[in-house]
Amino acid sequence: MFFRLLLRRIRGIIPMIRDRKVAWWKKAILIFGMVYLLLPADLIPPIVPVFGWFDDLAVWIAILYFMRTELDSHIPGFADPSEKYDVGNSDVHEAEYTITEEEEQDGQNG
């Protein structure tokens, strides 16, 4: 589940970079991560089998975690359930409404 979530967020990187509304420093973090992944200079040399990838993996997990809300909003076909009932800049965050018997009967008759 954890890796599926990471892979899904990776799909949001390119749309996020292309979005003009995203702050430049957020785009810079993603670009830094891509450059770091491709550069031969690492904290742990890639000569050491498997362990050489841990620093790259750690950097990307940190980036994907830090940018999670922004990336989730740019994933194609992904909708945040909390945005489903977005009412804009309303001051009301929770409300209760009770239906009286008269309103229920009017709804059934009309």
MIDOSE-1310 file (N, C-alpha, C; in nm, 2 decimals, decimal comma, always signed):
residues 110
mffr	+0,08/-0,12/+0,00/+0,00/+0,00/+0,00/+0,09/+0,13/+0,00; +0,19/+0,12/+0,08/+0,28/+0,24/+0,09/+0,35/+0,27/-0,04; +0,40/+0,16/-0,11/+0,47/+0,18/-0,24/+0,37/+0,22/-0,35; +0,25/+0,17/-0,34/+0,14/+0,21/-0,44/+0,11/+0,36/-0,43
lllr	+0,11/+0,41/-0,30/+0,08/+0,55/-0,28/+0,20/+0,63/-0,34; +0,32/+0,59/-0,31/+0,44/+0,66/-0,37/+0,44/+0,66/-0,52; +0,41/+0,55/-0,58/+0,40/+0,54/-0,73/+0,29/+0,63/-0,78; +0,18/+0,64/-0,71/+0,07/+0,72/-0,76/+0,11/+0,87/-0,75
rirg	+0,18/+0,91/-0,64/+0,23/+1,04/-0,63/+0,33/+1,08/-0,74; +0,41/+0,98/-0,78/+0,51/+1,01/-0,88/+0,44/+1,05/-1,01; +0,32/+1,00/-1,04/+0,25/+1,04/-1,16/+0,20/+1,18/-1,15; +0,20/+1,25/-1,04/+0,16/+1,38/-1,02/+0,27/+1,48/-1,04
iipm	+0,40/+1,44/-1,06/+0,51/+1,53/-1,06/+0,51/+1,61/-1,19; +0,50/+1,56/-1,31/+0,50/+1,63/-1,43/+0,38/+1,73/-1,44; +0,26/+1,69/-1,41/+0,15/+1,79/-1,40/+0,17/+1,90/-1,30; +0,24/+1,87/-1,19/+0,26/+1,98/-1,09/+0,37/+2,07/-1,14
irdr	+0,47/+2,02/-1,21/+0,57/+2,11/-1,26/+0,51/+2,20/-1,37; +0,42/+2,15/-1,45/+0,36/+2,23/-1,56/+0,26/+2,33/-1,51; +0,21/+2,31/-1,39/+0,11/+2,40/-1,34/+0,17/+2,54/-1,30; +0,12/+2,64/-1,36/+0,17/+2,78/-1,34/+0,13/+2,83/-1,20
kvaw	+0,03/+2,77/-1,14/-0,01/+2,82/-1,01/+0,08/+2,77/-0,89; +0,16/+2,67/-0,92/+0,24/+2,61/-0,81/+0,36/+2,70/-0,79; +0,40/+2,72/-0,67/+0,51/+2,81/-0,63/+0,64/+2,76/-0,69; +0,73/+2,85/-0,73/+0,86/+2,81/-0,80/+0,94/+2,72/-0,71
wkka	+0,94/+2,75/-0,58/+1,03/+2,67/-0,49/+0,98/+2,52/-0,47; +0,85/+2,50/-0,49/+0,80/+2,36/-0,49/+0,85/+2,29/-0,61; +0,85/+2,36/-0,72/+0,90/+2,30/-0,85/+1,05/+2,27/-0,84; +1,12/+2,36/-0,77/+1,27/+2,35/-0,76/+1,30/+2,23/-0,67
ilif	+1,22/+2,20/-0,57/+1,24/+2,08/-0,49/+1,23/+1,95/-0,58; +1,13/+1,95/-0,66/+1,11/+1,83/-0,74/+1,22/+1,82/-0,85; +1,26/+1,93/-0,91/+1,37/+1,93/-1,00/+1,50/+1,89/-0,94; +1,53/+1,94/-0,82/+1,65/+1,90/-0,74/+1,65/+1,75/-0,72
gmvy	+1,53/+1,69/-0,69/+1,52/+1,55/-0,66/+1,55/+1,47/-0,79; +1,50/+1,52/-0,90/+1,53/+1,45/-1,03/+1,68/+1,46/-1,07; +1,74/+1,57/-1,05/+1,88/+1,59/-1,08/+1,97/+1,50/-0,98; +1,93/+1,50/-0,85/+2,00/+1,42/-0,76/+2,00/+1,27/-0,79
lllp	+1,88/+1,23/-0,84/+1,87/+1,09/-0,88/+1,96/+1,05/-1,00; +1,98/+1,15/-1,09/+2,06/+1,12/-1,21/+2,20/+1,14/-1,20; +2,24/+1,22/-1,10/+2,39/+1,26/-1,08/+2,46/+1,13/-1,03; +2,58/+1,12/-1,07/+2,66/+1,01/-1,02/+2,72/+1,03/-0,88
adli	+2,72/+1,15/-0,83/+2,77/+1,18/-0,70/+2,66/+1,16/-0,60; +2,68/+1,07/-0,51/+2,58/+1,04/-0,40/+2,64/+1,04/-0,27; +2,56/+1,04/-0,17/+2,62/+1,02/-0,03/+2,67/+0,88/-0,01; +2,61/+0,78/-0,06/+2,66/+0,65/-0,06/+2,69/+0,61/-0,20
ppiv	+2,81/+0,57/-0,24/+2,85/+0,55/-0,38/+2,76/+0,43/-0,43; +2,72/+0,45/-0,56/+2,64/+0,34/-0,62/+2,72/+0,21/-0,65; +2,85/+0,21/-0,62/+2,93/+0,09/-0,64/+2,89/-0,02/-0,54; +2,85/+0,03/-0,42/+2,80/-0,07/-0,32/+2,66/-0,12/-0,37
pvfg	+2,65/-0,25/-0,39/+2,52/-0,30/-0,44/+2,41/-0,27/-0,34; +2,30/-0,24/-0,39/+2,17/-0,21/-0,32/+2,19/-0,09/-0,22; +2,29/-0,09/-0,14/+2,30/+0,02/-0,04/+2,33/+0,15/-0,11; +2,38/+0,15/-0,23/+2,40/+0,28/-0,30/+2,28/+0,34/-0,34
wfdd	+2,17/+0,27/-0,34/+2,04/+0,33/-0,38/+1,96/+0,39/-0,26; +2,00/+0,36/-0,14/+1,93/+0,40/-0,02/+1,92/+0,55/-0,01; +2,03/+0,62/-0,04/+2,02/+0,77/-0,03/+1,93/+0,83/-0,13; +1,93/+0,77/-0,25/+1,84/+0,82/-0,36/+1,69/+0,79/-0,31
lavw	+1,67/+0,68/-0,26/+1,53/+0,64/-0,21/+1,49/+0,73/-0,10; +1,58/+0,75/+0,00/+1,55/+0,84/+0,11/+1,51/+0,98/+0,07; +1,59/+1,03/-0,03/+1,56/+1,17/-0,07/+1,43/+1,17/-0,14; +1,39/+1,07/-0,22/+1,27/+1,08/-0,29/+1,15/+1,05/-0,20
iail	+1,17/+0,97/-0,10/+1,06/+0,94/+0,00/+1,03/+1,07/+0,07; +1,14/+1,14/+0,11/+1,12/+1,27/+0,18/+1,05/+1,37/+0,09; +1,09/+1,38/-0,03/+1,03/+1,48/-0,12/+0,88/+1,45/-0,14; +0,85/+1,32/-0,17/+0,71/+1,28/-0,20/+0,63/+1,30/-0,07
yfmr	+0,69/+1,28/+0,05/+0,61/+1,30/+0,17/+0,59/+1,45/+0,19; +0,69/+1,53/+0,17/+0,68/+1,67/+0,19/+0,58/+1,74/+0,10; +0,58/+1,69/-0,03/+0,49/+1,75/-0,13/+0,36/+1,67/-0,15; +0,32/+1,59/-0,05/+0,21/+1,49/-0,07/+0,08/+1,56/-0,11
teld	+0,04/+1,67/-0,04/-0,09/+1,73/-0,07/-0,09/+1,80/-0,21; +0,02/+1,86/-0,24/+0,03/+1,93/-0,37/+0,03/+1,82/-0,48; +0,11/+1,71/-0,46/+0,11/+1,61/-0,57/-0,02/+1,54/-0,58; -0,09/+1,51/-0,47/-0,22/+1,45/-0,47/-0,32/+1,53/-0,56
ship	-0,31/+1,66/-0,55/-0,40/+1,74/-0,62/-0,37/+1,74/-0,77; -0,25/+1,70/-0,81/-0,22/+1,70/-0,95/-0,22/+1,56/-1,01; -0,26/+1,46/-0,94/-0,26/+1,32/-0,99/-0,38/+1,31/-1,08; -0,36/+1,27/-1,21/-0,48/+1,25/-1,30/-0,58/+1,15/-1,25
gfad	-0,70/+1,20/-1,24/-0,81/+1,11/-1,20/-0,82/+1,09/-1,05; -0,74/+1,16/-0,97/-0,75/+1,15/-0,82/-0,82/+1,27/-0,77; -0,92/+1,25/-0,69/-1,00/+1,36/-0,62/-0,99/+1,34/-0,47; -0,95/+1,44/-0,40/-0,95/+1,43/-0,26/-1,09/+1,43/-0,20
psek	-1,12/+1,33/-0,12/-1,26/+1,33/-0,07/-1,30/+1,45/+0,01; -1,21/+1,52/+0,07/-1,24/+1,64/+0,15/-1,28/+1,76/+0,05; -1,24/+1,75/-0,07/-1,28/+1,86/-0,17/-1,41/+1,83/-0,23; -1,47/+1,71/-0,21/-1,60/+1,68/-0,28/-1,71/+1,77/-0,24
ydvg	-1,71/+1,82/-0,11/-1,81/+1,90/-0,06/-1,76/+2,04/-0,03; -1,67/+2,09/-0,11/-1,61/+2,22/-0,08/-1,71/+2,33/-0,11; -1,72/+2,42/-0,01/-1,82/+2,53/-0,02/-1,75/+2,66/-0,04; -1,63/+2,66/-0,08/-1,55/+2,78/-0,10/-1,50/+2,84/+0,03
nsdv	-1,52/+2,97/+0,05/-1,47/+3,04/+0,17/-1,57/+3,05/+0,28; -1,65/+2,95/+0,29/-1,76/+2,96/+0,39/-1,70/+2,95/+0,53; -1,76/+3,01/+0,63/-1,72/+3,00/+0,77/-1,78/+2,88/+0,83; -1,88/+2,81/+0,77/-1,94/+2,70/+0,82/-1,86/+2,57/+0,79
heae	-1,81/+2,50/+0,89/-1,73/+2,38/+0,86/-1,81/+2,25/+0,89; -1,90/+2,26/+0,99/-1,99/+2,15/+1,02/-2,13/+2,20/+1,05; -2,23/+2,13/+1,01/-2,37/+2,17/+1,03/-2,45/+2,05/+1,05; -2,56/+2,06/+1,13/-2,66/+1,96/+1,14/-2,79/+2,01/+1,09
ytit	-2,87/+1,93/+1,03/-3,00/+1,97/+0,98/-3,10/+1,86/+1,02; -3,21/+1,90/+1,08/-3,31/+1,80/+1,12/-3,43/+1,82/+1,03; -3,48/+1,71/+0,98/-3,60/+1,71/+0,89/-3,72/+1,68/+0,98; -3,82/+1,78/+0,97/-3,94/+1,75/+1,05/-4,03/+1,66/+0,97
eeee	-4,13/+1,61/+1,03/-4,22/+1,52/+0,97/-4,30/+1,58/+0,85; -4,33/+1,71/+0,87/-4,40/+1,79/+0,76/-4,31/+1,80/+0,64; -4,18/+1,83/+0,66/-4,09/+1,84/+0,54/-4,07/+1,70/+0,48; -4,06/+1,60/+0,55/-4,05/+1,46/+0,50/-4,17/+1,43/+0,41
qdgq	-4,29/+1,46/+0,46/-4,41/+1,43/+0,39/-4,42/+1,52/+0,26; -4,38/+1,65/+0,27/-4,38/+1,73/+0,15/-4,29/+1,68/+0,05; -4,17/+1,62/+0,09/-4,08/+1,57/+0,00/-4,13/+1,45/-0,07; -4,21/+1,37/+0,00/-4,26/+1,25/-0,06/-4,38/+1,28/-0,15
ng	-4,45/+1,38/-0,12/-4,57/+1,42/-0,20/-4,53/+1,50/-0,33; -4,42/+1,58/-0,32/-4,39/+1,67/-0,42/-4,29/+1,63/-0,51
